[in-house]
Amino acid sequence: MDILLISRCPPFPLYHGDRLIPYHLARELSSRGHRIDLLAFYQQPEDIAEIPRYERFFNMVRLVREPERSLKSYR
């Protein structure tokens, strides 16, 4: 089955708990033979450097810079 995984953060590097959910989900689905594409927001430039680590789980990876937020945007 082809699956598009949409996440608020990329699964690598594994230094925050919110990255563990998409990581384990992708690991399990790929082990069952599913083809997974990833669309995720990133905050730090270091997230881009981790893209080569995605190849074992994902068919395609697109990381989109998370928009800057301000107090004005919460009105």
ROMIGU-315952 format. One record per atom (N, C-alpha, C, CB): x, y, z; residue number from 0; residue in one letter. Coordinates in pm, 1 decimal. Glycine has a CB too. Layout:
! ROMIGU-315952
xx:X yy:Y zz:Z seq:NUM type:A .
...
//
This chain:
! ROMIGU-315952
xx:84.8 yy:-116.6 zz:0.0 seq:0 type:M .
xx:0.0 yy:0.0 zz:0.0 seq:0 type:M .
xx:89.8 yy:123.5 zz:0.0 seq:0 type:M .
xx:-96.7 yy:-0.5 zz:122.0 seq:0 type:M .
xx:50.2 yy:226.2 zz:-74.1 seq:1 type:D .
xx:121.2 yy:354.3 zz:-73.1 seq:1 type:D .
xx:60.1 yy:443.0 zz:35.3 seq:1 type:D .
xx:114.1 yy:424.2 zz:-213.4 seq:1 type:D .
xx:145.3 yy:500.5 zz:119.3 seq:2 type:I .
xx:99.6 yy:580.4 zz:233.5 seq:2 type:I .
xx:171.9 yy:714.1 zz:233.4 seq:2 type:I .
xx:123.5 yy:505.4 zz:367.8 seq:2 type:I .
xx:97.2 yy:822.4 zz:255.5 seq:3 type:L .
xx:155.2 yy:954.9 zz:275.3 seq:3 type:L .
xx:148.2 yy:985.3 zz:424.5 seq:3 type:L .
xx:80.1 yy:1065.0 zz:190.4 seq:3 type:L .
xx:263.9 yy:998.0 zz:487.0 seq:4 type:L .
xx:272.2 yy:1031.4 zz:629.3 seq:4 type:L .
xx:294.1 yy:1181.8 zz:640.6 seq:4 type:L .
xx:387.5 yy:951.5 zz:701.1 seq:4 type:L .
xx:199.4 yy:1250.7 zz:701.9 seq:5 type:I .
xx:208.7 yy:1395.0 zz:722.8 seq:5 type:I .
xx:234.7 yy:1417.3 zz:871.1 seq:5 type:I .
xx:78.0 yy:1469.8 zz:675.2 seq:5 type:I .
xx:342.3 yy:1491.2 zz:900.0 seq:6 type:S .
xx:383.4 yy:1507.7 zz:1039.3 seq:6 type:S .
xx:417.8 yy:1653.2 zz:1068.1 seq:6 type:S .
xx:503.6 yy:1417.4 zz:1071.2 seq:6 type:S .
xx:394.6 yy:1695.8 zz:1191.0 seq:7 type:R .
xx:428.1 yy:1832.7 zz:1230.4 seq:7 type:R .
xx:577.3 yy:1850.9 zz:1251.7 seq:7 type:R .
xx:353.6 yy:1870.6 zz:1356.7 seq:7 type:R .
xx:651.7 yy:1739.5 zz:1256.9 seq:8 type:C .
xx:797.1 yy:1746.1 zz:1269.6 seq:8 type:C .
xx:858.1 yy:1623.1 zz:1203.2 seq:8 type:C .
xx:840.1 yy:1755.6 zz:1419.2 seq:8 type:C .
xx:981.0 yy:1634.5 zz:1155.3 seq:9 type:P .
xx:1045.8 yy:1518.3 zz:1093.9 seq:9 type:P .
xx:1086.6 yy:1415.8 zz:1200.3 seq:9 type:P .
xx:1169.3 yy:1562.4 zz:1012.5 seq:9 type:P .
xx:1096.5 yy:1288.9 zz:1163.1 seq:10 type:P .
xx:1129.5 yy:1186.8 zz:1261.6 seq:10 type:P .
xx:1276.0 yy:1181.9 zz:1303.8 seq:10 type:P .
xx:1091.4 yy:1055.5 zz:1208.4 seq:10 type:P .
xx:1364.5 yy:1247.4 zz:1231.8 seq:11 type:F .
xx:1507.0 yy:1248.9 zz:1268.5 seq:11 type:F .
xx:1552.1 yy:1392.2 zz:1289.5 seq:11 type:F .
xx:1593.9 yy:1180.1 zz:1159.4 seq:11 type:F .
xx:1645.4 yy:1417.7 zz:1375.9 seq:12 type:P .
xx:1709.9 yy:1329.2 zz:1472.6 seq:12 type:P .
xx:1615.9 yy:1299.7 zz:1589.6 seq:12 type:P .
xx:1841.0 yy:1391.7 zz:1523.8 seq:12 type:P .
xx:1639.6 yy:1188.9 zz:1653.8 seq:13 type:L .
xx:1552.2 yy:1141.4 zz:1762.1 seq:13 type:L .
xx:1591.5 yy:1202.2 zz:1896.1 seq:13 type:L .
xx:1556.7 yy:988.5 zz:1771.4 seq:13 type:L .
xx:1579.1 yy:1333.1 zz:1909.1 seq:14 type:Y .
xx:1615.2 yy:1395.5 zz:2036.7 seq:14 type:Y .
xx:1496.6 yy:1457.9 zz:2107.4 seq:14 type:Y .
xx:1720.5 yy:1500.2 zz:2014.7 seq:14 type:Y .
xx:1377.9 yy:1449.4 zz:2051.2 seq:15 type:H .
xx:1256.2 yy:1495.8 zz:2118.1 seq:15 type:H .
xx:1152.0 yy:1385.5 zz:2110.7 seq:15 type:H .
xx:1202.3 yy:1627.7 zz:2053.6 seq:15 type:H .
xx:1067.9 yy:1378.5 zz:2210.4 seq:16 type:G .
xx:965.4 yy:1275.6 zz:2214.3 seq:16 type:G .
xx:864.6 yy:1283.5 zz:2102.1 seq:16 type:G .
xx:894.6 yy:1282.2 zz:2342.4 seq:16 type:G .
xx:835.0 yy:1405.9 zz:2053.3 seq:17 type:D .
xx:735.6 yy:1418.4 zz:1946.9 seq:17 type:D .
xx:785.0 yy:1360.3 zz:1814.6 seq:17 type:D .
xx:698.2 yy:1564.2 zz:1928.0 seq:17 type:D .
xx:912.8 yy:1332.1 zz:1802.1 seq:18 type:R .
xx:967.1 yy:1270.9 zz:1681.0 seq:18 type:R .
xx:959.3 yy:1118.5 zz:1686.2 seq:18 type:R .
xx:1111.5 yy:1314.8 zz:1660.5 seq:18 type:R .
xx:938.6 yy:1064.2 zz:1803.1 seq:19 type:L .
xx:934.0 yy:918.8 zz:1817.1 seq:19 type:L .
xx:810.3 yy:857.6 zz:1752.0 seq:19 type:L .
xx:938.1 yy:881.1 zz:1963.3 seq:19 type:L .
xx:698.4 yy:927.7 zz:1756.0 seq:20 type:I .
xx:575.1 yy:872.9 zz:1699.2 seq:20 type:I .
xx:588.2 yy:851.8 zz:1548.9 seq:20 type:I .
xx:456.9 yy:965.6 zz:1728.9 seq:20 type:I .
xx:624.3 yy:954.9 zz:1469.2 seq:21 type:P .
xx:638.4 yy:927.9 zz:1325.2 seq:21 type:P .
xx:751.3 yy:829.5 zz:1294.0 seq:21 type:P .
xx:663.1 yy:1057.9 zz:1250.5 seq:21 type:P .
xx:856.4 yy:828.4 zz:1375.1 seq:22 type:Y .
xx:966.7 yy:734.5 zz:1353.2 seq:22 type:Y .
xx:918.9 yy:589.9 zz:1367.0 seq:22 type:Y .
xx:1081.3 yy:762.1 zz:1452.3 seq:22 type:Y .
xx:854.1 yy:559.4 zz:1479.7 seq:23 type:H .
xx:809.3 yy:421.6 zz:1502.9 seq:23 type:H .
xx:698.5 yy:381.3 zz:1406.1 seq:23 type:H .
xx:760.8 yy:405.3 zz:1646.8 seq:23 type:H .
xx:612.0 yy:474.8 zz:1371.5 seq:24 type:L .
xx:506.6 yy:446.3 zz:1274.8 seq:24 type:L .
xx:567.2 yy:411.2 zz:1138.8 seq:24 type:L .
xx:411.1 yy:566.8 zz:1261.7 seq:24 type:L .
xx:662.5 yy:491.9 zz:1092.6 seq:25 type:A .
xx:727.5 yy:465.7 zz:963.7 seq:25 type:A .
xx:806.1 yy:335.2 zz:967.0 seq:25 type:A .
xx:820.5 yy:581.7 zz:926.1 seq:25 type:A .
xx:875.7 yy:310.1 zz:1075.5 seq:26 type:R .
xx:954.3 yy:187.0 zz:1087.6 seq:26 type:R .
xx:864.7 yy:63.4 zz:1078.5 seq:26 type:R .
xx:1032.2 yy:186.0 zz:1220.3 seq:26 type:R .
xx:753.9 yy:67.1 zz:1148.8 seq:27 type:E .
xx:663.0 yy:-47.7 zz:1148.8 seq:27 type:E .
xx:596.2 yy:-66.7 zz:1012.5 seq:27 type:E .
xx:556.3 yy:-30.6 zz:1257.2 seq:27 type:E .
xx:547.9 yy:42.4 zz:953.4 seq:28 type:L .
xx:480.8 yy:30.8 zz:823.6 seq:28 type:L .
xx:576.2 yy:-16.1 zz:714.2 seq:28 type:L .
xx:419.3 yy:164.5 zz:784.2 seq:28 type:L .
xx:699.2 yy:35.4 zz:714.6 seq:29 type:S .
xx:794.7 yy:-7.2 zz:611.6 seq:29 type:S .
xx:836.0 yy:-153.0 zz:632.1 seq:29 type:S .
xx:919.3 yy:83.6 zz:613.0 seq:29 type:S .
xx:840.7 yy:-198.7 zz:756.3 seq:30 type:S .
xx:874.9 yy:-339.5 zz:780.9 seq:30 type:S .
xx:765.8 yy:-433.6 zz:730.3 seq:30 type:S .
xx:898.3 yy:-363.0 zz:930.5 seq:30 type:S .
xx:644.8 yy:-381.1 zz:714.0 seq:31 type:R .
xx:533.7 yy:-460.8 zz:661.3 seq:31 type:R .
xx:522.2 yy:-450.2 zz:509.5 seq:31 type:R .
xx:403.0 yy:-417.0 zz:725.6 seq:31 type:R .
xx:617.8 yy:-381.0 zz:447.0 seq:32 type:G .
xx:622.1 yy:-375.0 zz:301.1 seq:32 type:G .
xx:549.6 yy:-257.9 zz:237.9 seq:32 type:G .
xx:566.4 yy:-498.1 zz:247.0 seq:32 type:G .
xx:502.4 yy:-162.5 zz:317.2 seq:33 type:H .
xx:433.1 yy:-46.8 zz:261.2 seq:33 type:H .
xx:533.7 yy:55.5 zz:208.4 seq:33 type:H .
xx:341.4 yy:17.8 zz:367.1 seq:33 type:H .
xx:494.8 yy:127.0 zz:102.4 seq:34 type:R .
xx:576.2 yy:236.9 zz:49.8 seq:34 type:R .
xx:526.0 yy:365.2 zz:115.0 seq:34 type:R .
xx:568.5 yy:245.5 zz:-108.5 seq:34 type:R .
xx:616.2 yy:439.4 zz:179.0 seq:35 type:I .
xx:576.4 yy:556.4 zz:256.8 seq:35 type:I .
xx:644.2 yy:680.7 zz:201.2 seq:35 type:I .
xx:611.4 yy:537.8 zz:406.1 seq:35 type:I .
xx:563.9 yy:785.9 zz:180.0 seq:36 type:D .
xx:614.7 yy:918.8 zz:147.9 seq:36 type:D .
xx:596.0 yy:1004.8 zz:271.6 seq:36 type:D .
xx:541.8 yy:980.8 zz:22.9 seq:36 type:D .
xx:689.1 yy:1098.0 zz:293.8 seq:37 type:L .
xx:684.3 yy:1183.7 zz:412.7 seq:37 type:L .
xx:670.4 yy:1329.7 zz:372.5 seq:37 type:L .
xx:810.2 yy:1164.2 zz:499.1 seq:37 type:L .
xx:576.1 yy:1397.8 zz:434.7 seq:38 type:L .
xx:561.1 yy:1542.5 zz:425.3 seq:38 type:L .
xx:561.9 yy:1594.0 zz:568.4 seq:38 type:L .
xx:428.7 yy:1584.5 zz:347.6 seq:38 type:L .
xx:662.3 yy:1675.8 zz:602.8 seq:39 type:A .
xx:675.8 yy:1721.3 zz:741.3 seq:39 type:A .
xx:727.0 yy:1864.4 zz:745.4 seq:39 type:A .
xx:770.2 yy:1628.9 zz:820.1 seq:39 type:A .
xx:692.0 yy:1933.6 zz:852.2 seq:40 type:F .
xx:746.7 yy:2066.6 zz:877.9 seq:40 type:F .
xx:878.9 yy:2052.1 zz:951.6 seq:40 type:F .
xx:646.9 yy:2153.6 zz:959.7 seq:40 type:F .
xx:971.2 yy:2142.9 zz:925.0 seq:41 type:Y .
xx:1095.8 yy:2144.1 zz:1001.5 seq:41 type:Y .
xx:1118.3 yy:2283.3 zz:1057.7 seq:41 type:Y .
xx:1216.1 yy:2100.3 zz:913.6 seq:41 type:Y .
xx:1193.3 yy:2291.3 zz:1168.3 seq:42 type:Q .
xx:1220.9 yy:2418.4 zz:1234.7 seq:42 type:Q .
xx:1367.9 yy:2455.1 zz:1227.9 seq:42 type:Q .
xx:1176.3 yy:2412.7 zz:1379.0 seq:42 type:Q .
xx:1454.6 yy:2357.1 zz:1237.8 seq:43 type:Q .
xx:1598.3 yy:2381.7 zz:1245.3 seq:43 type:Q .
xx:1666.7 yy:2337.9 zz:1115.9 seq:43 type:Q .
xx:1659.5 yy:2308.0 zz:1365.8 seq:43 type:Q .
xx:1770.8 yy:2410.3 zz:1072.8 seq:44 type:P .
xx:1845.8 yy:2368.0 zz:954.2 seq:44 type:P .
xx:1908.6 yy:2229.2 zz:970.6 seq:44 type:P .
xx:1954.6 yy:2469.5 zz:923.2 seq:44 type:P .
xx:1935.8 yy:2188.4 zz:1093.3 seq:45 type:E .
xx:1992.3 yy:2055.8 zz:1117.6 seq:45 type:E .
xx:1898.0 yy:1944.4 zz:1070.6 seq:45 type:E .
xx:2023.3 yy:2038.5 zz:1266.4 seq:45 type:E .
xx:1767.8 yy:1974.4 zz:1068.3 seq:46 type:D .
xx:1671.0 yy:1874.5 zz:1022.2 seq:46 type:D .
xx:1695.3 yy:1837.7 zz:876.1 seq:46 type:D .
xx:1527.7 yy:1926.5 zz:1040.2 seq:46 type:D .
xx:1735.9 yy:1933.8 zz:795.2 seq:47 type:I .
xx:1763.9 yy:1909.2 zz:653.6 seq:47 type:I .
xx:1884.4 yy:1816.0 zz:639.1 seq:47 type:I .
xx:1789.4 yy:2042.8 zz:578.9 seq:47 type:I .
xx:1983.1 yy:1832.5 zz:724.7 seq:48 type:A .
xx:2104.3 yy:1750.0 zz:717.3 seq:48 type:A .
xx:2075.9 yy:1602.4 zz:745.3 seq:48 type:A .
xx:2208.4 yy:1801.4 zz:815.7 seq:48 type:A .
xx:1963.3 yy:1573.1 zz:806.8 seq:49 type:E .
xx:1928.2 yy:1435.0 zz:842.0 seq:49 type:E .
xx:1858.4 yy:1359.5 zz:729.2 seq:49 type:E .
xx:1839.9 yy:1434.8 zz:963.7 seq:49 type:E .
xx:1829.7 yy:1425.6 zz:617.4 seq:50 type:I .
xx:1753.6 yy:1362.8 zz:509.3 seq:50 type:I .
xx:1813.1 yy:1228.7 zz:463.3 seq:50 type:I .
xx:1745.9 yy:1457.4 zz:391.4 seq:50 type:I .
xx:1945.7 yy:1211.7 zz:452.1 seq:51 type:P .
xx:1996.9 yy:1079.6 zz:409.8 seq:51 type:P .
xx:1954.0 yy:963.5 zz:500.8 seq:51 type:P .
xx:2147.8 yy:1084.0 zz:404.2 seq:51 type:P .
xx:1925.3 yy:990.5 zz:625.3 seq:52 type:R .
xx:1880.9 yy:884.5 zz:717.8 seq:52 type:R .
xx:1739.5 yy:835.7 zz:687.2 seq:52 type:R .
xx:1886.9 yy:934.9 zz:861.5 seq:52 type:R .
xx:1664.0 yy:911.9 zz:609.0 seq:53 type:Y .
xx:1525.4 yy:877.5 zz:579.3 seq:53 type:Y .
xx:1512.4 yy:766.6 zz:475.3 seq:53 type:Y .
xx:1452.1 yy:999.6 zz:531.6 seq:53 type:Y .
xx:1618.5 yy:741.2 zz:398.9 seq:54 type:E .
xx:1608.7 yy:651.8 zz:283.8 seq:54 type:E .
xx:1566.1 yy:509.7 zz:319.6 seq:54 type:E .
xx:1740.3 yy:647.1 zz:213.1 seq:54 type:E .
xx:1594.2 yy:465.1 zz:439.5 seq:55 type:R .
xx:1557.4 yy:327.0 zz:471.3 seq:55 type:R .
xx:1408.0 yy:310.3 zz:499.6 seq:55 type:R .
xx:1636.9 yy:279.2 zz:590.7 seq:55 type:R .
xx:1336.9 yy:419.9 zz:528.4 seq:56 type:F .
xx:1193.6 yy:411.1 zz:556.6 seq:56 type:F .
xx:1105.6 yy:471.8 zz:448.0 seq:56 type:F .
xx:1164.2 yy:478.4 zz:686.6 seq:56 type:F .
xx:1153.2 yy:577.6 zz:383.4 seq:57 type:F .
xx:1065.4 yy:657.8 zz:298.4 seq:57 type:F .
xx:1103.9 yy:651.4 zz:151.5 seq:57 type:F .
xx:1066.5 yy:801.0 zz:344.3 seq:57 type:F .
xx:1001.8 yy:647.7 zz:67.8 seq:58 type:N .
xx:1018.9 yy:651.6 zz:-76.4 seq:58 type:N .
xx:1051.3 yy:794.0 zz:-121.8 seq:58 type:N .
xx:892.4 yy:599.5 zz:-147.3 seq:58 type:N .
xx:980.9 yy:892.9 zz:-66.5 seq:59 type:M .
xx:998.2 yy:1033.8 zz:-100.3 seq:59 type:M .
xx:988.3 yy:1115.1 zz:28.0 seq:59 type:M .
xx:892.0 yy:1080.9 zz:-205.3 seq:59 type:M .
xx:1071.1 yy:1219.5 zz:38.7 seq:60 type:V .
xx:1070.9 yy:1305.9 zz:156.9 seq:60 type:V .
xx:1060.4 yy:1451.0 zz:112.5 seq:60 type:V .
xx:1198.9 yy:1283.7 zz:242.9 seq:60 type:V .
xx:965.3 yy:1523.9 zz:171.3 seq:61 type:R .
xx:953.1 yy:1667.9 zz:149.8 seq:61 type:R .
xx:944.4 yy:1733.5 zz:286.6 seq:61 type:R .
xx:827.7 yy:1703.5 zz:60.9 seq:61 type:R .
xx:1042.1 yy:1818.3 zz:316.2 seq:62 type:L .
xx:1039.9 yy:1895.0 zz:440.1 seq:62 type:L .
xx:1010.1 yy:2039.9 zz:404.7 seq:62 type:L .
xx:1175.3 yy:1882.3 zz:518.1 seq:62 type:L .
xx:914.3 yy:2097.7 zz:475.6 seq:63 type:V .
xx:869.7 yy:2234.9 zz:451.9 seq:63 type:V .
xx:900.8 yy:2316.4 zz:576.2 seq:63 type:V .
xx:716.7 yy:2240.8 zz:417.3 seq:63 type:V .
xx:962.5 yy:2432.3 zz:556.6 seq:64 type:R .
xx:997.2 yy:2519.4 zz:669.5 seq:64 type:R .
xx:870.5 yy:2562.3 zz:741.8 seq:64 type:R .
xx:1077.0 yy:2643.6 zz:621.6 seq:64 type:R .
xx:867.9 yy:2542.9 zz:872.1 seq:65 type:E .
xx:752.9 yy:2585.0 zz:952.1 seq:65 type:E .
xx:747.9 yy:2736.8 zz:955.7 seq:65 type:E .
xx:760.2 yy:2526.7 zz:1096.1 seq:65 type:E .
xx:630.6 yy:2796.1 zz:930.5 seq:66 type:P .
xx:621.4 yy:2942.5 zz:931.4 seq:66 type:P .
xx:651.3 yy:3000.1 zz:1069.6 seq:66 type:P .
xx:482.3 yy:2986.9 zz:885.8 seq:66 type:P .
xx:712.7 yy:3115.9 zz:1069.8 seq:67 type:E .
xx:738.3 yy:3186.3 zz:1196.0 seq:67 type:E .
xx:605.1 yy:3230.3 zz:1254.7 seq:67 type:E .
xx:833.3 yy:3309.1 zz:1174.8 seq:67 type:E .
xx:594.7 yy:3222.8 zz:1384.0 seq:68 type:R .
xx:471.1 yy:3263.7 zz:1451.2 seq:68 type:R .
xx:497.9 yy:3386.0 zz:1536.5 seq:68 type:R .
xx:414.0 yy:3149.1 zz:1537.7 seq:68 type:R .
xx:397.0 yy:3468.2 zz:1547.7 seq:69 type:S .
xx:406.2 yy:3585.5 zz:1634.0 seq:69 type:S .
xx:277.9 yy:3593.8 zz:1716.1 seq:69 type:S .
xx:428.9 yy:3716.5 zz:1550.5 seq:69 type:S .
xx:280.8 yy:3675.6 zz:1818.4 seq:70 type:L .
xx:159.9 yy:3692.7 zz:1899.2 seq:70 type:L .
xx:46.0 yy:3749.0 zz:1816.1 seq:70 type:L .
xx:187.6 yy:3784.2 zz:2018.2 seq:70 type:L .
xx:78.6 yy:3827.5 zz:1716.8 seq:71 type:K .
xx:-23.0 yy:3886.6 zz:1631.0 seq:71 type:K .
xx:-102.1 yy:3779.2 zz:1555.5 seq:71 type:K .
xx:41.8 yy:3983.5 zz:1532.3 seq:71 type:K .
xx:-38.6 yy:3669.9 zz:1522.2 seq:72 type:S .
xx:-105.3 yy:3564.5 zz:1445.5 seq:72 type:S .
xx:-207.0 yy:3486.3 zz:1528.4 seq:72 type:S .
xx:-2.3 yy:3469.3 zz:1389.2 seq:72 type:S .
xx:-207.4 yy:3501.5 zz:1658.7 seq:73 type:Y .
xx:-300.9 yy:3428.7 zz:1744.0 seq:73 type:Y .
xx:-432.1 yy:3503.4 zz:1766.1 seq:73 type:Y .
xx:-236.6 yy:3400.2 zz:1876.9 seq:73 type:Y .
xx:-448.4 yy:3617.2 zz:1706.4 seq:74 type:R .
xx:-573.7 yy:3693.9 zz:1722.2 seq:74 type:R .
xx:-681.4 yy:3643.9 zz:1632.5 seq:74 type:R .
xx:-551.1 yy:3839.8 zz:1695.0 seq:74 type:R .
//
